[in-house]
Amino acid sequence: MVINMEIREKVDVCIVGAGHAGCEAALACARLGLETVIFTVSVDSIALMPCNPNVGGSSKGHLVRELDALGGEMGKNIDKTFIQSKMLNVSKGPAVHSLRAQADKAEYSRSMRKVLENQDHLTIKQAEVCELLWEEIEDSEKKATKKIKGLKTFTGAIYECKAVVLCTGTYLKARCLCGEAITYTGPNGLQAANHLTDSLLSMGIEIQRFKTGTPARMDRRSIDFSKMEEQFGDERVIPFSFSTNPEDVQIDQVSCYLTYTNEKTHEIIRNNLDRSPIYAGIIEGTGPRYCPSIEDKVVKFADKERHQVFIEPEGLHTNEMYVGGMSSSLPEDVQLAMYRTVPGLENCKIVRNAYAIEYDCINPKQLYPTLGFKDIEGLYSGGQFNGSSGYEEAAAQGLIAGINAAQFIFGKEELVLDRSEAYIGVLIDDLVTKDNFEPYRMMTSRAEYRLLLRQDNADLRLREKGYQVGLISKEQYDDVIRKKSLIEKEVKRLKNTKIGAAKSNQEFLESHNSSTLKTGTCLAELLCRPELSYDILKELDPEREVLPDDVIEQVEIEIKYEGYIERQLRQVEQFKKMEKKKIPVDLNYDDVPSLRLEARQKLKSFHPVSVGQASRISGVSPADISVLLVYLEQYKRNVENKE
Ligand SMILES: Cc1cc2nc3c(=O)[nH]c(=O)nc-3n(C[C@H](O)[C@H](O)[C@H](O)COP(=O)(O)OP(=O)(O)OC[C@H]3O[C@@H](n4cnc5c(N)ncnc54)[C@H](O)[C@@H]3O)c2cc1C
């Protein structure tokens, strides 16, 4: 029931949601000078972390670094509020090195709220958005049939605007399940948003139902840590943000703890599966395969004797501990019994029960790679609402959606990052091109060019794009140009610095268990040897200038992985050729002869923007792509002949 009260505001852009996606979208629009309003059902839940108390991790750390390079906020915010930090996968190659930091959740939210509250051109509004306002349009360049005009809140206030970014997360028609107990709330008992879905459906937007789950929170005083393996942070912390001074993040860190489930845990779960809303079929939504509940793990990996459980502090000023690896929707009594079988949790006290949450979100194939709706001009979306899962995935999409809502208003070209430029490009392309039947979680294995898309070179890859859209300052841009030229100069110098087979050099090599030289070589050649590093080679290179650590890191990677990098660059060239082959928005696939039926149907429903994107749609074969390429050549000639 909506009360009609004539409050009418005129602004440039409205952001629905102040979660990880909404915050980035709103800051991007306001920082580009647009009058922006951000809506949330509760201002006390800005940038809330309803699940794991950490930012980053495998591939997610890459997203945060890329977002930071483009001018986003999450990297800076976690550098200010982390309580433990670790670089993961350091025993493997640089492509999978990933930063992960434990956050003080309350501080993270408070700090992000402060940034929003002090941002010019940005207004925070606690209100439930119930309806989008729009008009029919014809002859849209993009073949859209509708145009956004504004939105309406539960109290009847109207906000006229030129663009709307939807970042509603896990709140739309949310319901939380803990065994037989069901509450119609958002996460942490916050108010759900129950009205907007109907408005979206009336605009012809396709909605689907997803679910995710979270583990219980325990009182740390009831945990026996002596039965667990203590997990420490890195001695030298590396910041997420390229703007953070590394000296500012060398803090006293807290510990996490590792323990395991066992056969007793698994037996309790197996014996009570009939009371699990997932296995009793009460839950309708589809859950994330790569963040499975403990019930799913016990059923799907029945051969595993134990599963890892990470006990993580939720913050410095709370006793709440997060039980990572044991999310569940089993009833409270079963939860208590199962948790108390875990070594160290025998006397645990549950502060918050584990639960599953179901919510409405969209099928993202309705979006362009700009995250704009194909059929509705001025409407963009980001985050869990687009069918992804995770703070980092949400923030990355929120930034792109915010930038493109601004570009749309400015009438400028919208930003699309492709799969060879960024994990963000892989994330968005997978969402809008592939069939996603469950919440999408980023992984390094999804990025075919991951040796080029490392978290350590995100600034070299993306600062320029951030500068072009106006979120990166000239000074920051000049810094990265300077860095690039230092790297280039040093790589060249190492390749041109000859090292002879002199006795002292031979002894040096032997002292580092490195094979001696038969003939002269160069420093770069020596640096390719796994047992030798840039630092070790300083003895043979007294003339070298002192270079910043981040430049040395790039020089070492470029030289040690040169062959692999060149091979991947050649693959990217092929990839870009297909991406550049644009498909006209008004192309009628019924006119393309000898296209297989399945491919014709898929292409008509997806409307890919390029042949490259078409080739990634499941059900479209290489043969179909060849047919399409031939037709597009003909189509182009016909258009040219008409002109
Ligand atoms: C119980 C639970 C378990 C999770 N488990 C995992 C996990 O295991 N792994 C993982 O990667 N991620 C998990 N997540 C997901 C993670 O929390 C989200 O990915 C992330 O928070 C999404 O960010 P977002 O910005 O898209 O949305 P959210 O953080 O959900 O924020 C949505 C925002 O929209 C606002 N809002 C919504 N509708 C309206 C409206 N109509 N009007 C006004 N404001 C509105 C809300 O107030 C809120 O500010 C879990 C989330 C929950 C709730």
Ligand as a Chemical Component Dictionary entry (heavy atoms), coordinates in Angstrom:
data_LIG
# 
_chem_comp.id                   LIG 
_chem_comp.type                 NON-POLYMER 
_chem_comp.pdbx_formal_charge   0 
_chem_comp.three_letter_code    LIG 
# 
loop_
_chem_comp_atom.comp_id 
_chem_comp_atom.atom_id 
_chem_comp_atom.alt_atom_id 
_chem_comp_atom.type_symbol 
_chem_comp_atom.charge 
_chem_comp_atom.model_Cartn_x 
_chem_comp_atom.model_Cartn_y 
_chem_comp_atom.model_Cartn_z 
_chem_comp_atom.pdbx_ordinal 
LIG C1  C1  C 0 23.084 -14.135 4.142  1  
LIG C2  C2  C 0 24.077 -13.764 3.098  2  
LIG C3  C3  C 0 25.060 -14.641 2.778  3  
LIG C4  C4  C 0 25.995 -14.334 1.794  4  
LIG N1  N1  N 0 26.962 -15.222 1.500  5  
LIG C5  C5  C 0 27.876 -14.907 0.578  6  
LIG C6  C6  C 0 28.925 -15.811 0.275  7  
LIG O1  O1  O 0 28.994 -16.854 0.859  8  
LIG N2  N2  N 0 29.841 -15.471 -0.661 9  
LIG C7  C7  C 0 29.760 -14.288 -1.304 10 
LIG O2  O2  O 0 30.589 -14.040 -2.144 11 
LIG N3  N3  N 0 28.778 -13.403 -1.053 12 
LIG C8  C8  C 0 27.846 -13.714 -0.121 13 
LIG N4  N4  N 0 26.845 -12.856 0.152  14 
LIG C9  C9  C 0 26.664 -11.811 -0.767 15 
LIG C10 C10 C 0 27.237 -10.507 -0.459 16 
LIG O3  O3  O 0 26.780 -10.042 0.654  17 
LIG C11 C11 C 0 26.808 -9.675  -1.549 18 
LIG O4  O4  O 0 27.430 -10.154 -2.655 19 
LIG C12 C12 C 0 27.080 -8.233  -1.509 20 
LIG O5  O5  O 0 26.710 -7.664  -0.305 21 
LIG C13 C13 C 0 26.334 -7.648  -2.658 22 
LIG O6  O6  O 0 26.471 -6.303  -2.666 23 
LIG P1  P1  P 0 25.352 -5.405  -3.358 24 
LIG O7  O7  O 0 25.840 -4.022  -3.316 25 
LIG O8  O8  O 0 24.986 -5.971  -4.670 26 
LIG O9  O9  O 0 24.074 -5.585  -2.455 27 
LIG P2  P2  P 0 23.849 -5.465  -0.905 28 
LIG O10 O10 O 0 25.103 -5.398  -0.180 29 
LIG O11 O11 O 0 22.880 -6.541  -0.584 30 
LIG O12 O12 O 0 23.132 -4.029  -0.742 31 
LIG C14 C14 C 0 21.863 -3.766  -1.281 32 
LIG C15 C15 C 0 21.431 -2.373  -0.883 33 
LIG O13 O13 O 0 20.222 -2.066  -1.553 34 
LIG C16 C16 C 0 19.311 -1.460  -0.677 35 
LIG N5  N5  N 0 17.990 -1.709  -1.238 36 
LIG C17 C17 C 0 17.537 -2.854  -1.797 37 
LIG N6  N6  N 0 16.310 -2.678  -2.318 38 
LIG C18 C18 C 0 15.982 -1.380  -2.095 39 
LIG C19 C19 C 0 14.842 -0.568  -2.402 40 
LIG N7  N7  N 0 13.804 -1.065  -3.088 41 
LIG N8  N8  N 0 14.851 0.699   -2.010 42 
LIG C20 C20 C 0 15.923 1.232   -1.358 43 
LIG N9  N9  N 0 17.047 0.526   -1.040 44 
LIG C21 C21 C 0 17.054 -0.750  -1.409 45 
LIG C22 C22 C 0 19.628 -2.062  0.665  46 
LIG O14 O14 O 0 19.212 -1.241  1.702  47 
LIG C23 C23 C 0 21.168 -2.147  0.589  48 
LIG O15 O15 O 0 21.702 -0.913  0.952  49 
LIG C24 C24 C 0 25.904 -13.122 1.125  50 
LIG C25 C25 C 0 24.897 -12.218 1.443  51 
LIG C26 C26 C 0 23.988 -12.541 2.423  52 
LIG C27 C27 C 0 22.896 -11.601 2.746  53 
# 
loop_
_chem_comp_bond.comp_id 
_chem_comp_bond.atom_id_1 
_chem_comp_bond.atom_id_2 
_chem_comp_bond.value_order 
_chem_comp_bond.pdbx_ordinal 
LIG C1  C2  SING 1  
LIG C2  C3  SING 2  
LIG C2  C26 DOUB 3  
LIG C3  C4  DOUB 4  
LIG C4  N1  SING 5  
LIG C4  C24 SING 6  
LIG N1  C5  DOUB 7  
LIG C5  C6  SING 8  
LIG C5  C8  SING 9  
LIG C6  O1  DOUB 10 
LIG C6  N2  SING 11 
LIG N2  C7  SING 12 
LIG C7  O2  DOUB 13 
LIG C7  N3  SING 14 
LIG N3  C8  DOUB 15 
LIG C8  N4  SING 16 
LIG N4  C9  SING 17 
LIG N4  C24 SING 18 
LIG C9  C10 SING 19 
LIG C10 O3  SING 20 
LIG C10 C11 SING 21 
LIG C11 O4  SING 22 
LIG C11 C12 SING 23 
LIG C12 O5  SING 24 
LIG C12 C13 SING 25 
LIG C13 O6  SING 26 
LIG O6  P1  SING 27 
LIG P1  O7  DOUB 28 
LIG P1  O8  SING 29 
LIG P1  O9  SING 30 
LIG O9  P2  SING 31 
LIG P2  O10 DOUB 32 
LIG P2  O11 SING 33 
LIG P2  O12 SING 34 
LIG O12 C14 SING 35 
LIG C14 C15 SING 36 
LIG C15 O13 SING 37 
LIG C15 C23 SING 38 
LIG O13 C16 SING 39 
LIG C16 N5  SING 40 
LIG C16 C22 SING 41 
LIG N5  C17 SING 42 
LIG N5  C21 SING 43 
LIG C17 N6  DOUB 44 
LIG N6  C18 SING 45 
LIG C18 C19 SING 46 
LIG C18 C21 DOUB 47 
LIG C19 N7  SING 48 
LIG C19 N8  DOUB 49 
LIG N8  C20 SING 50 
LIG C20 N9  DOUB 51 
LIG N9  C21 SING 52 
LIG C22 O14 SING 53 
LIG C22 C23 SING 54 
LIG C23 O15 SING 55 
LIG C24 C25 DOUB 56 
LIG C25 C26 SING 57 
LIG C26 C27 SING 58 
# 
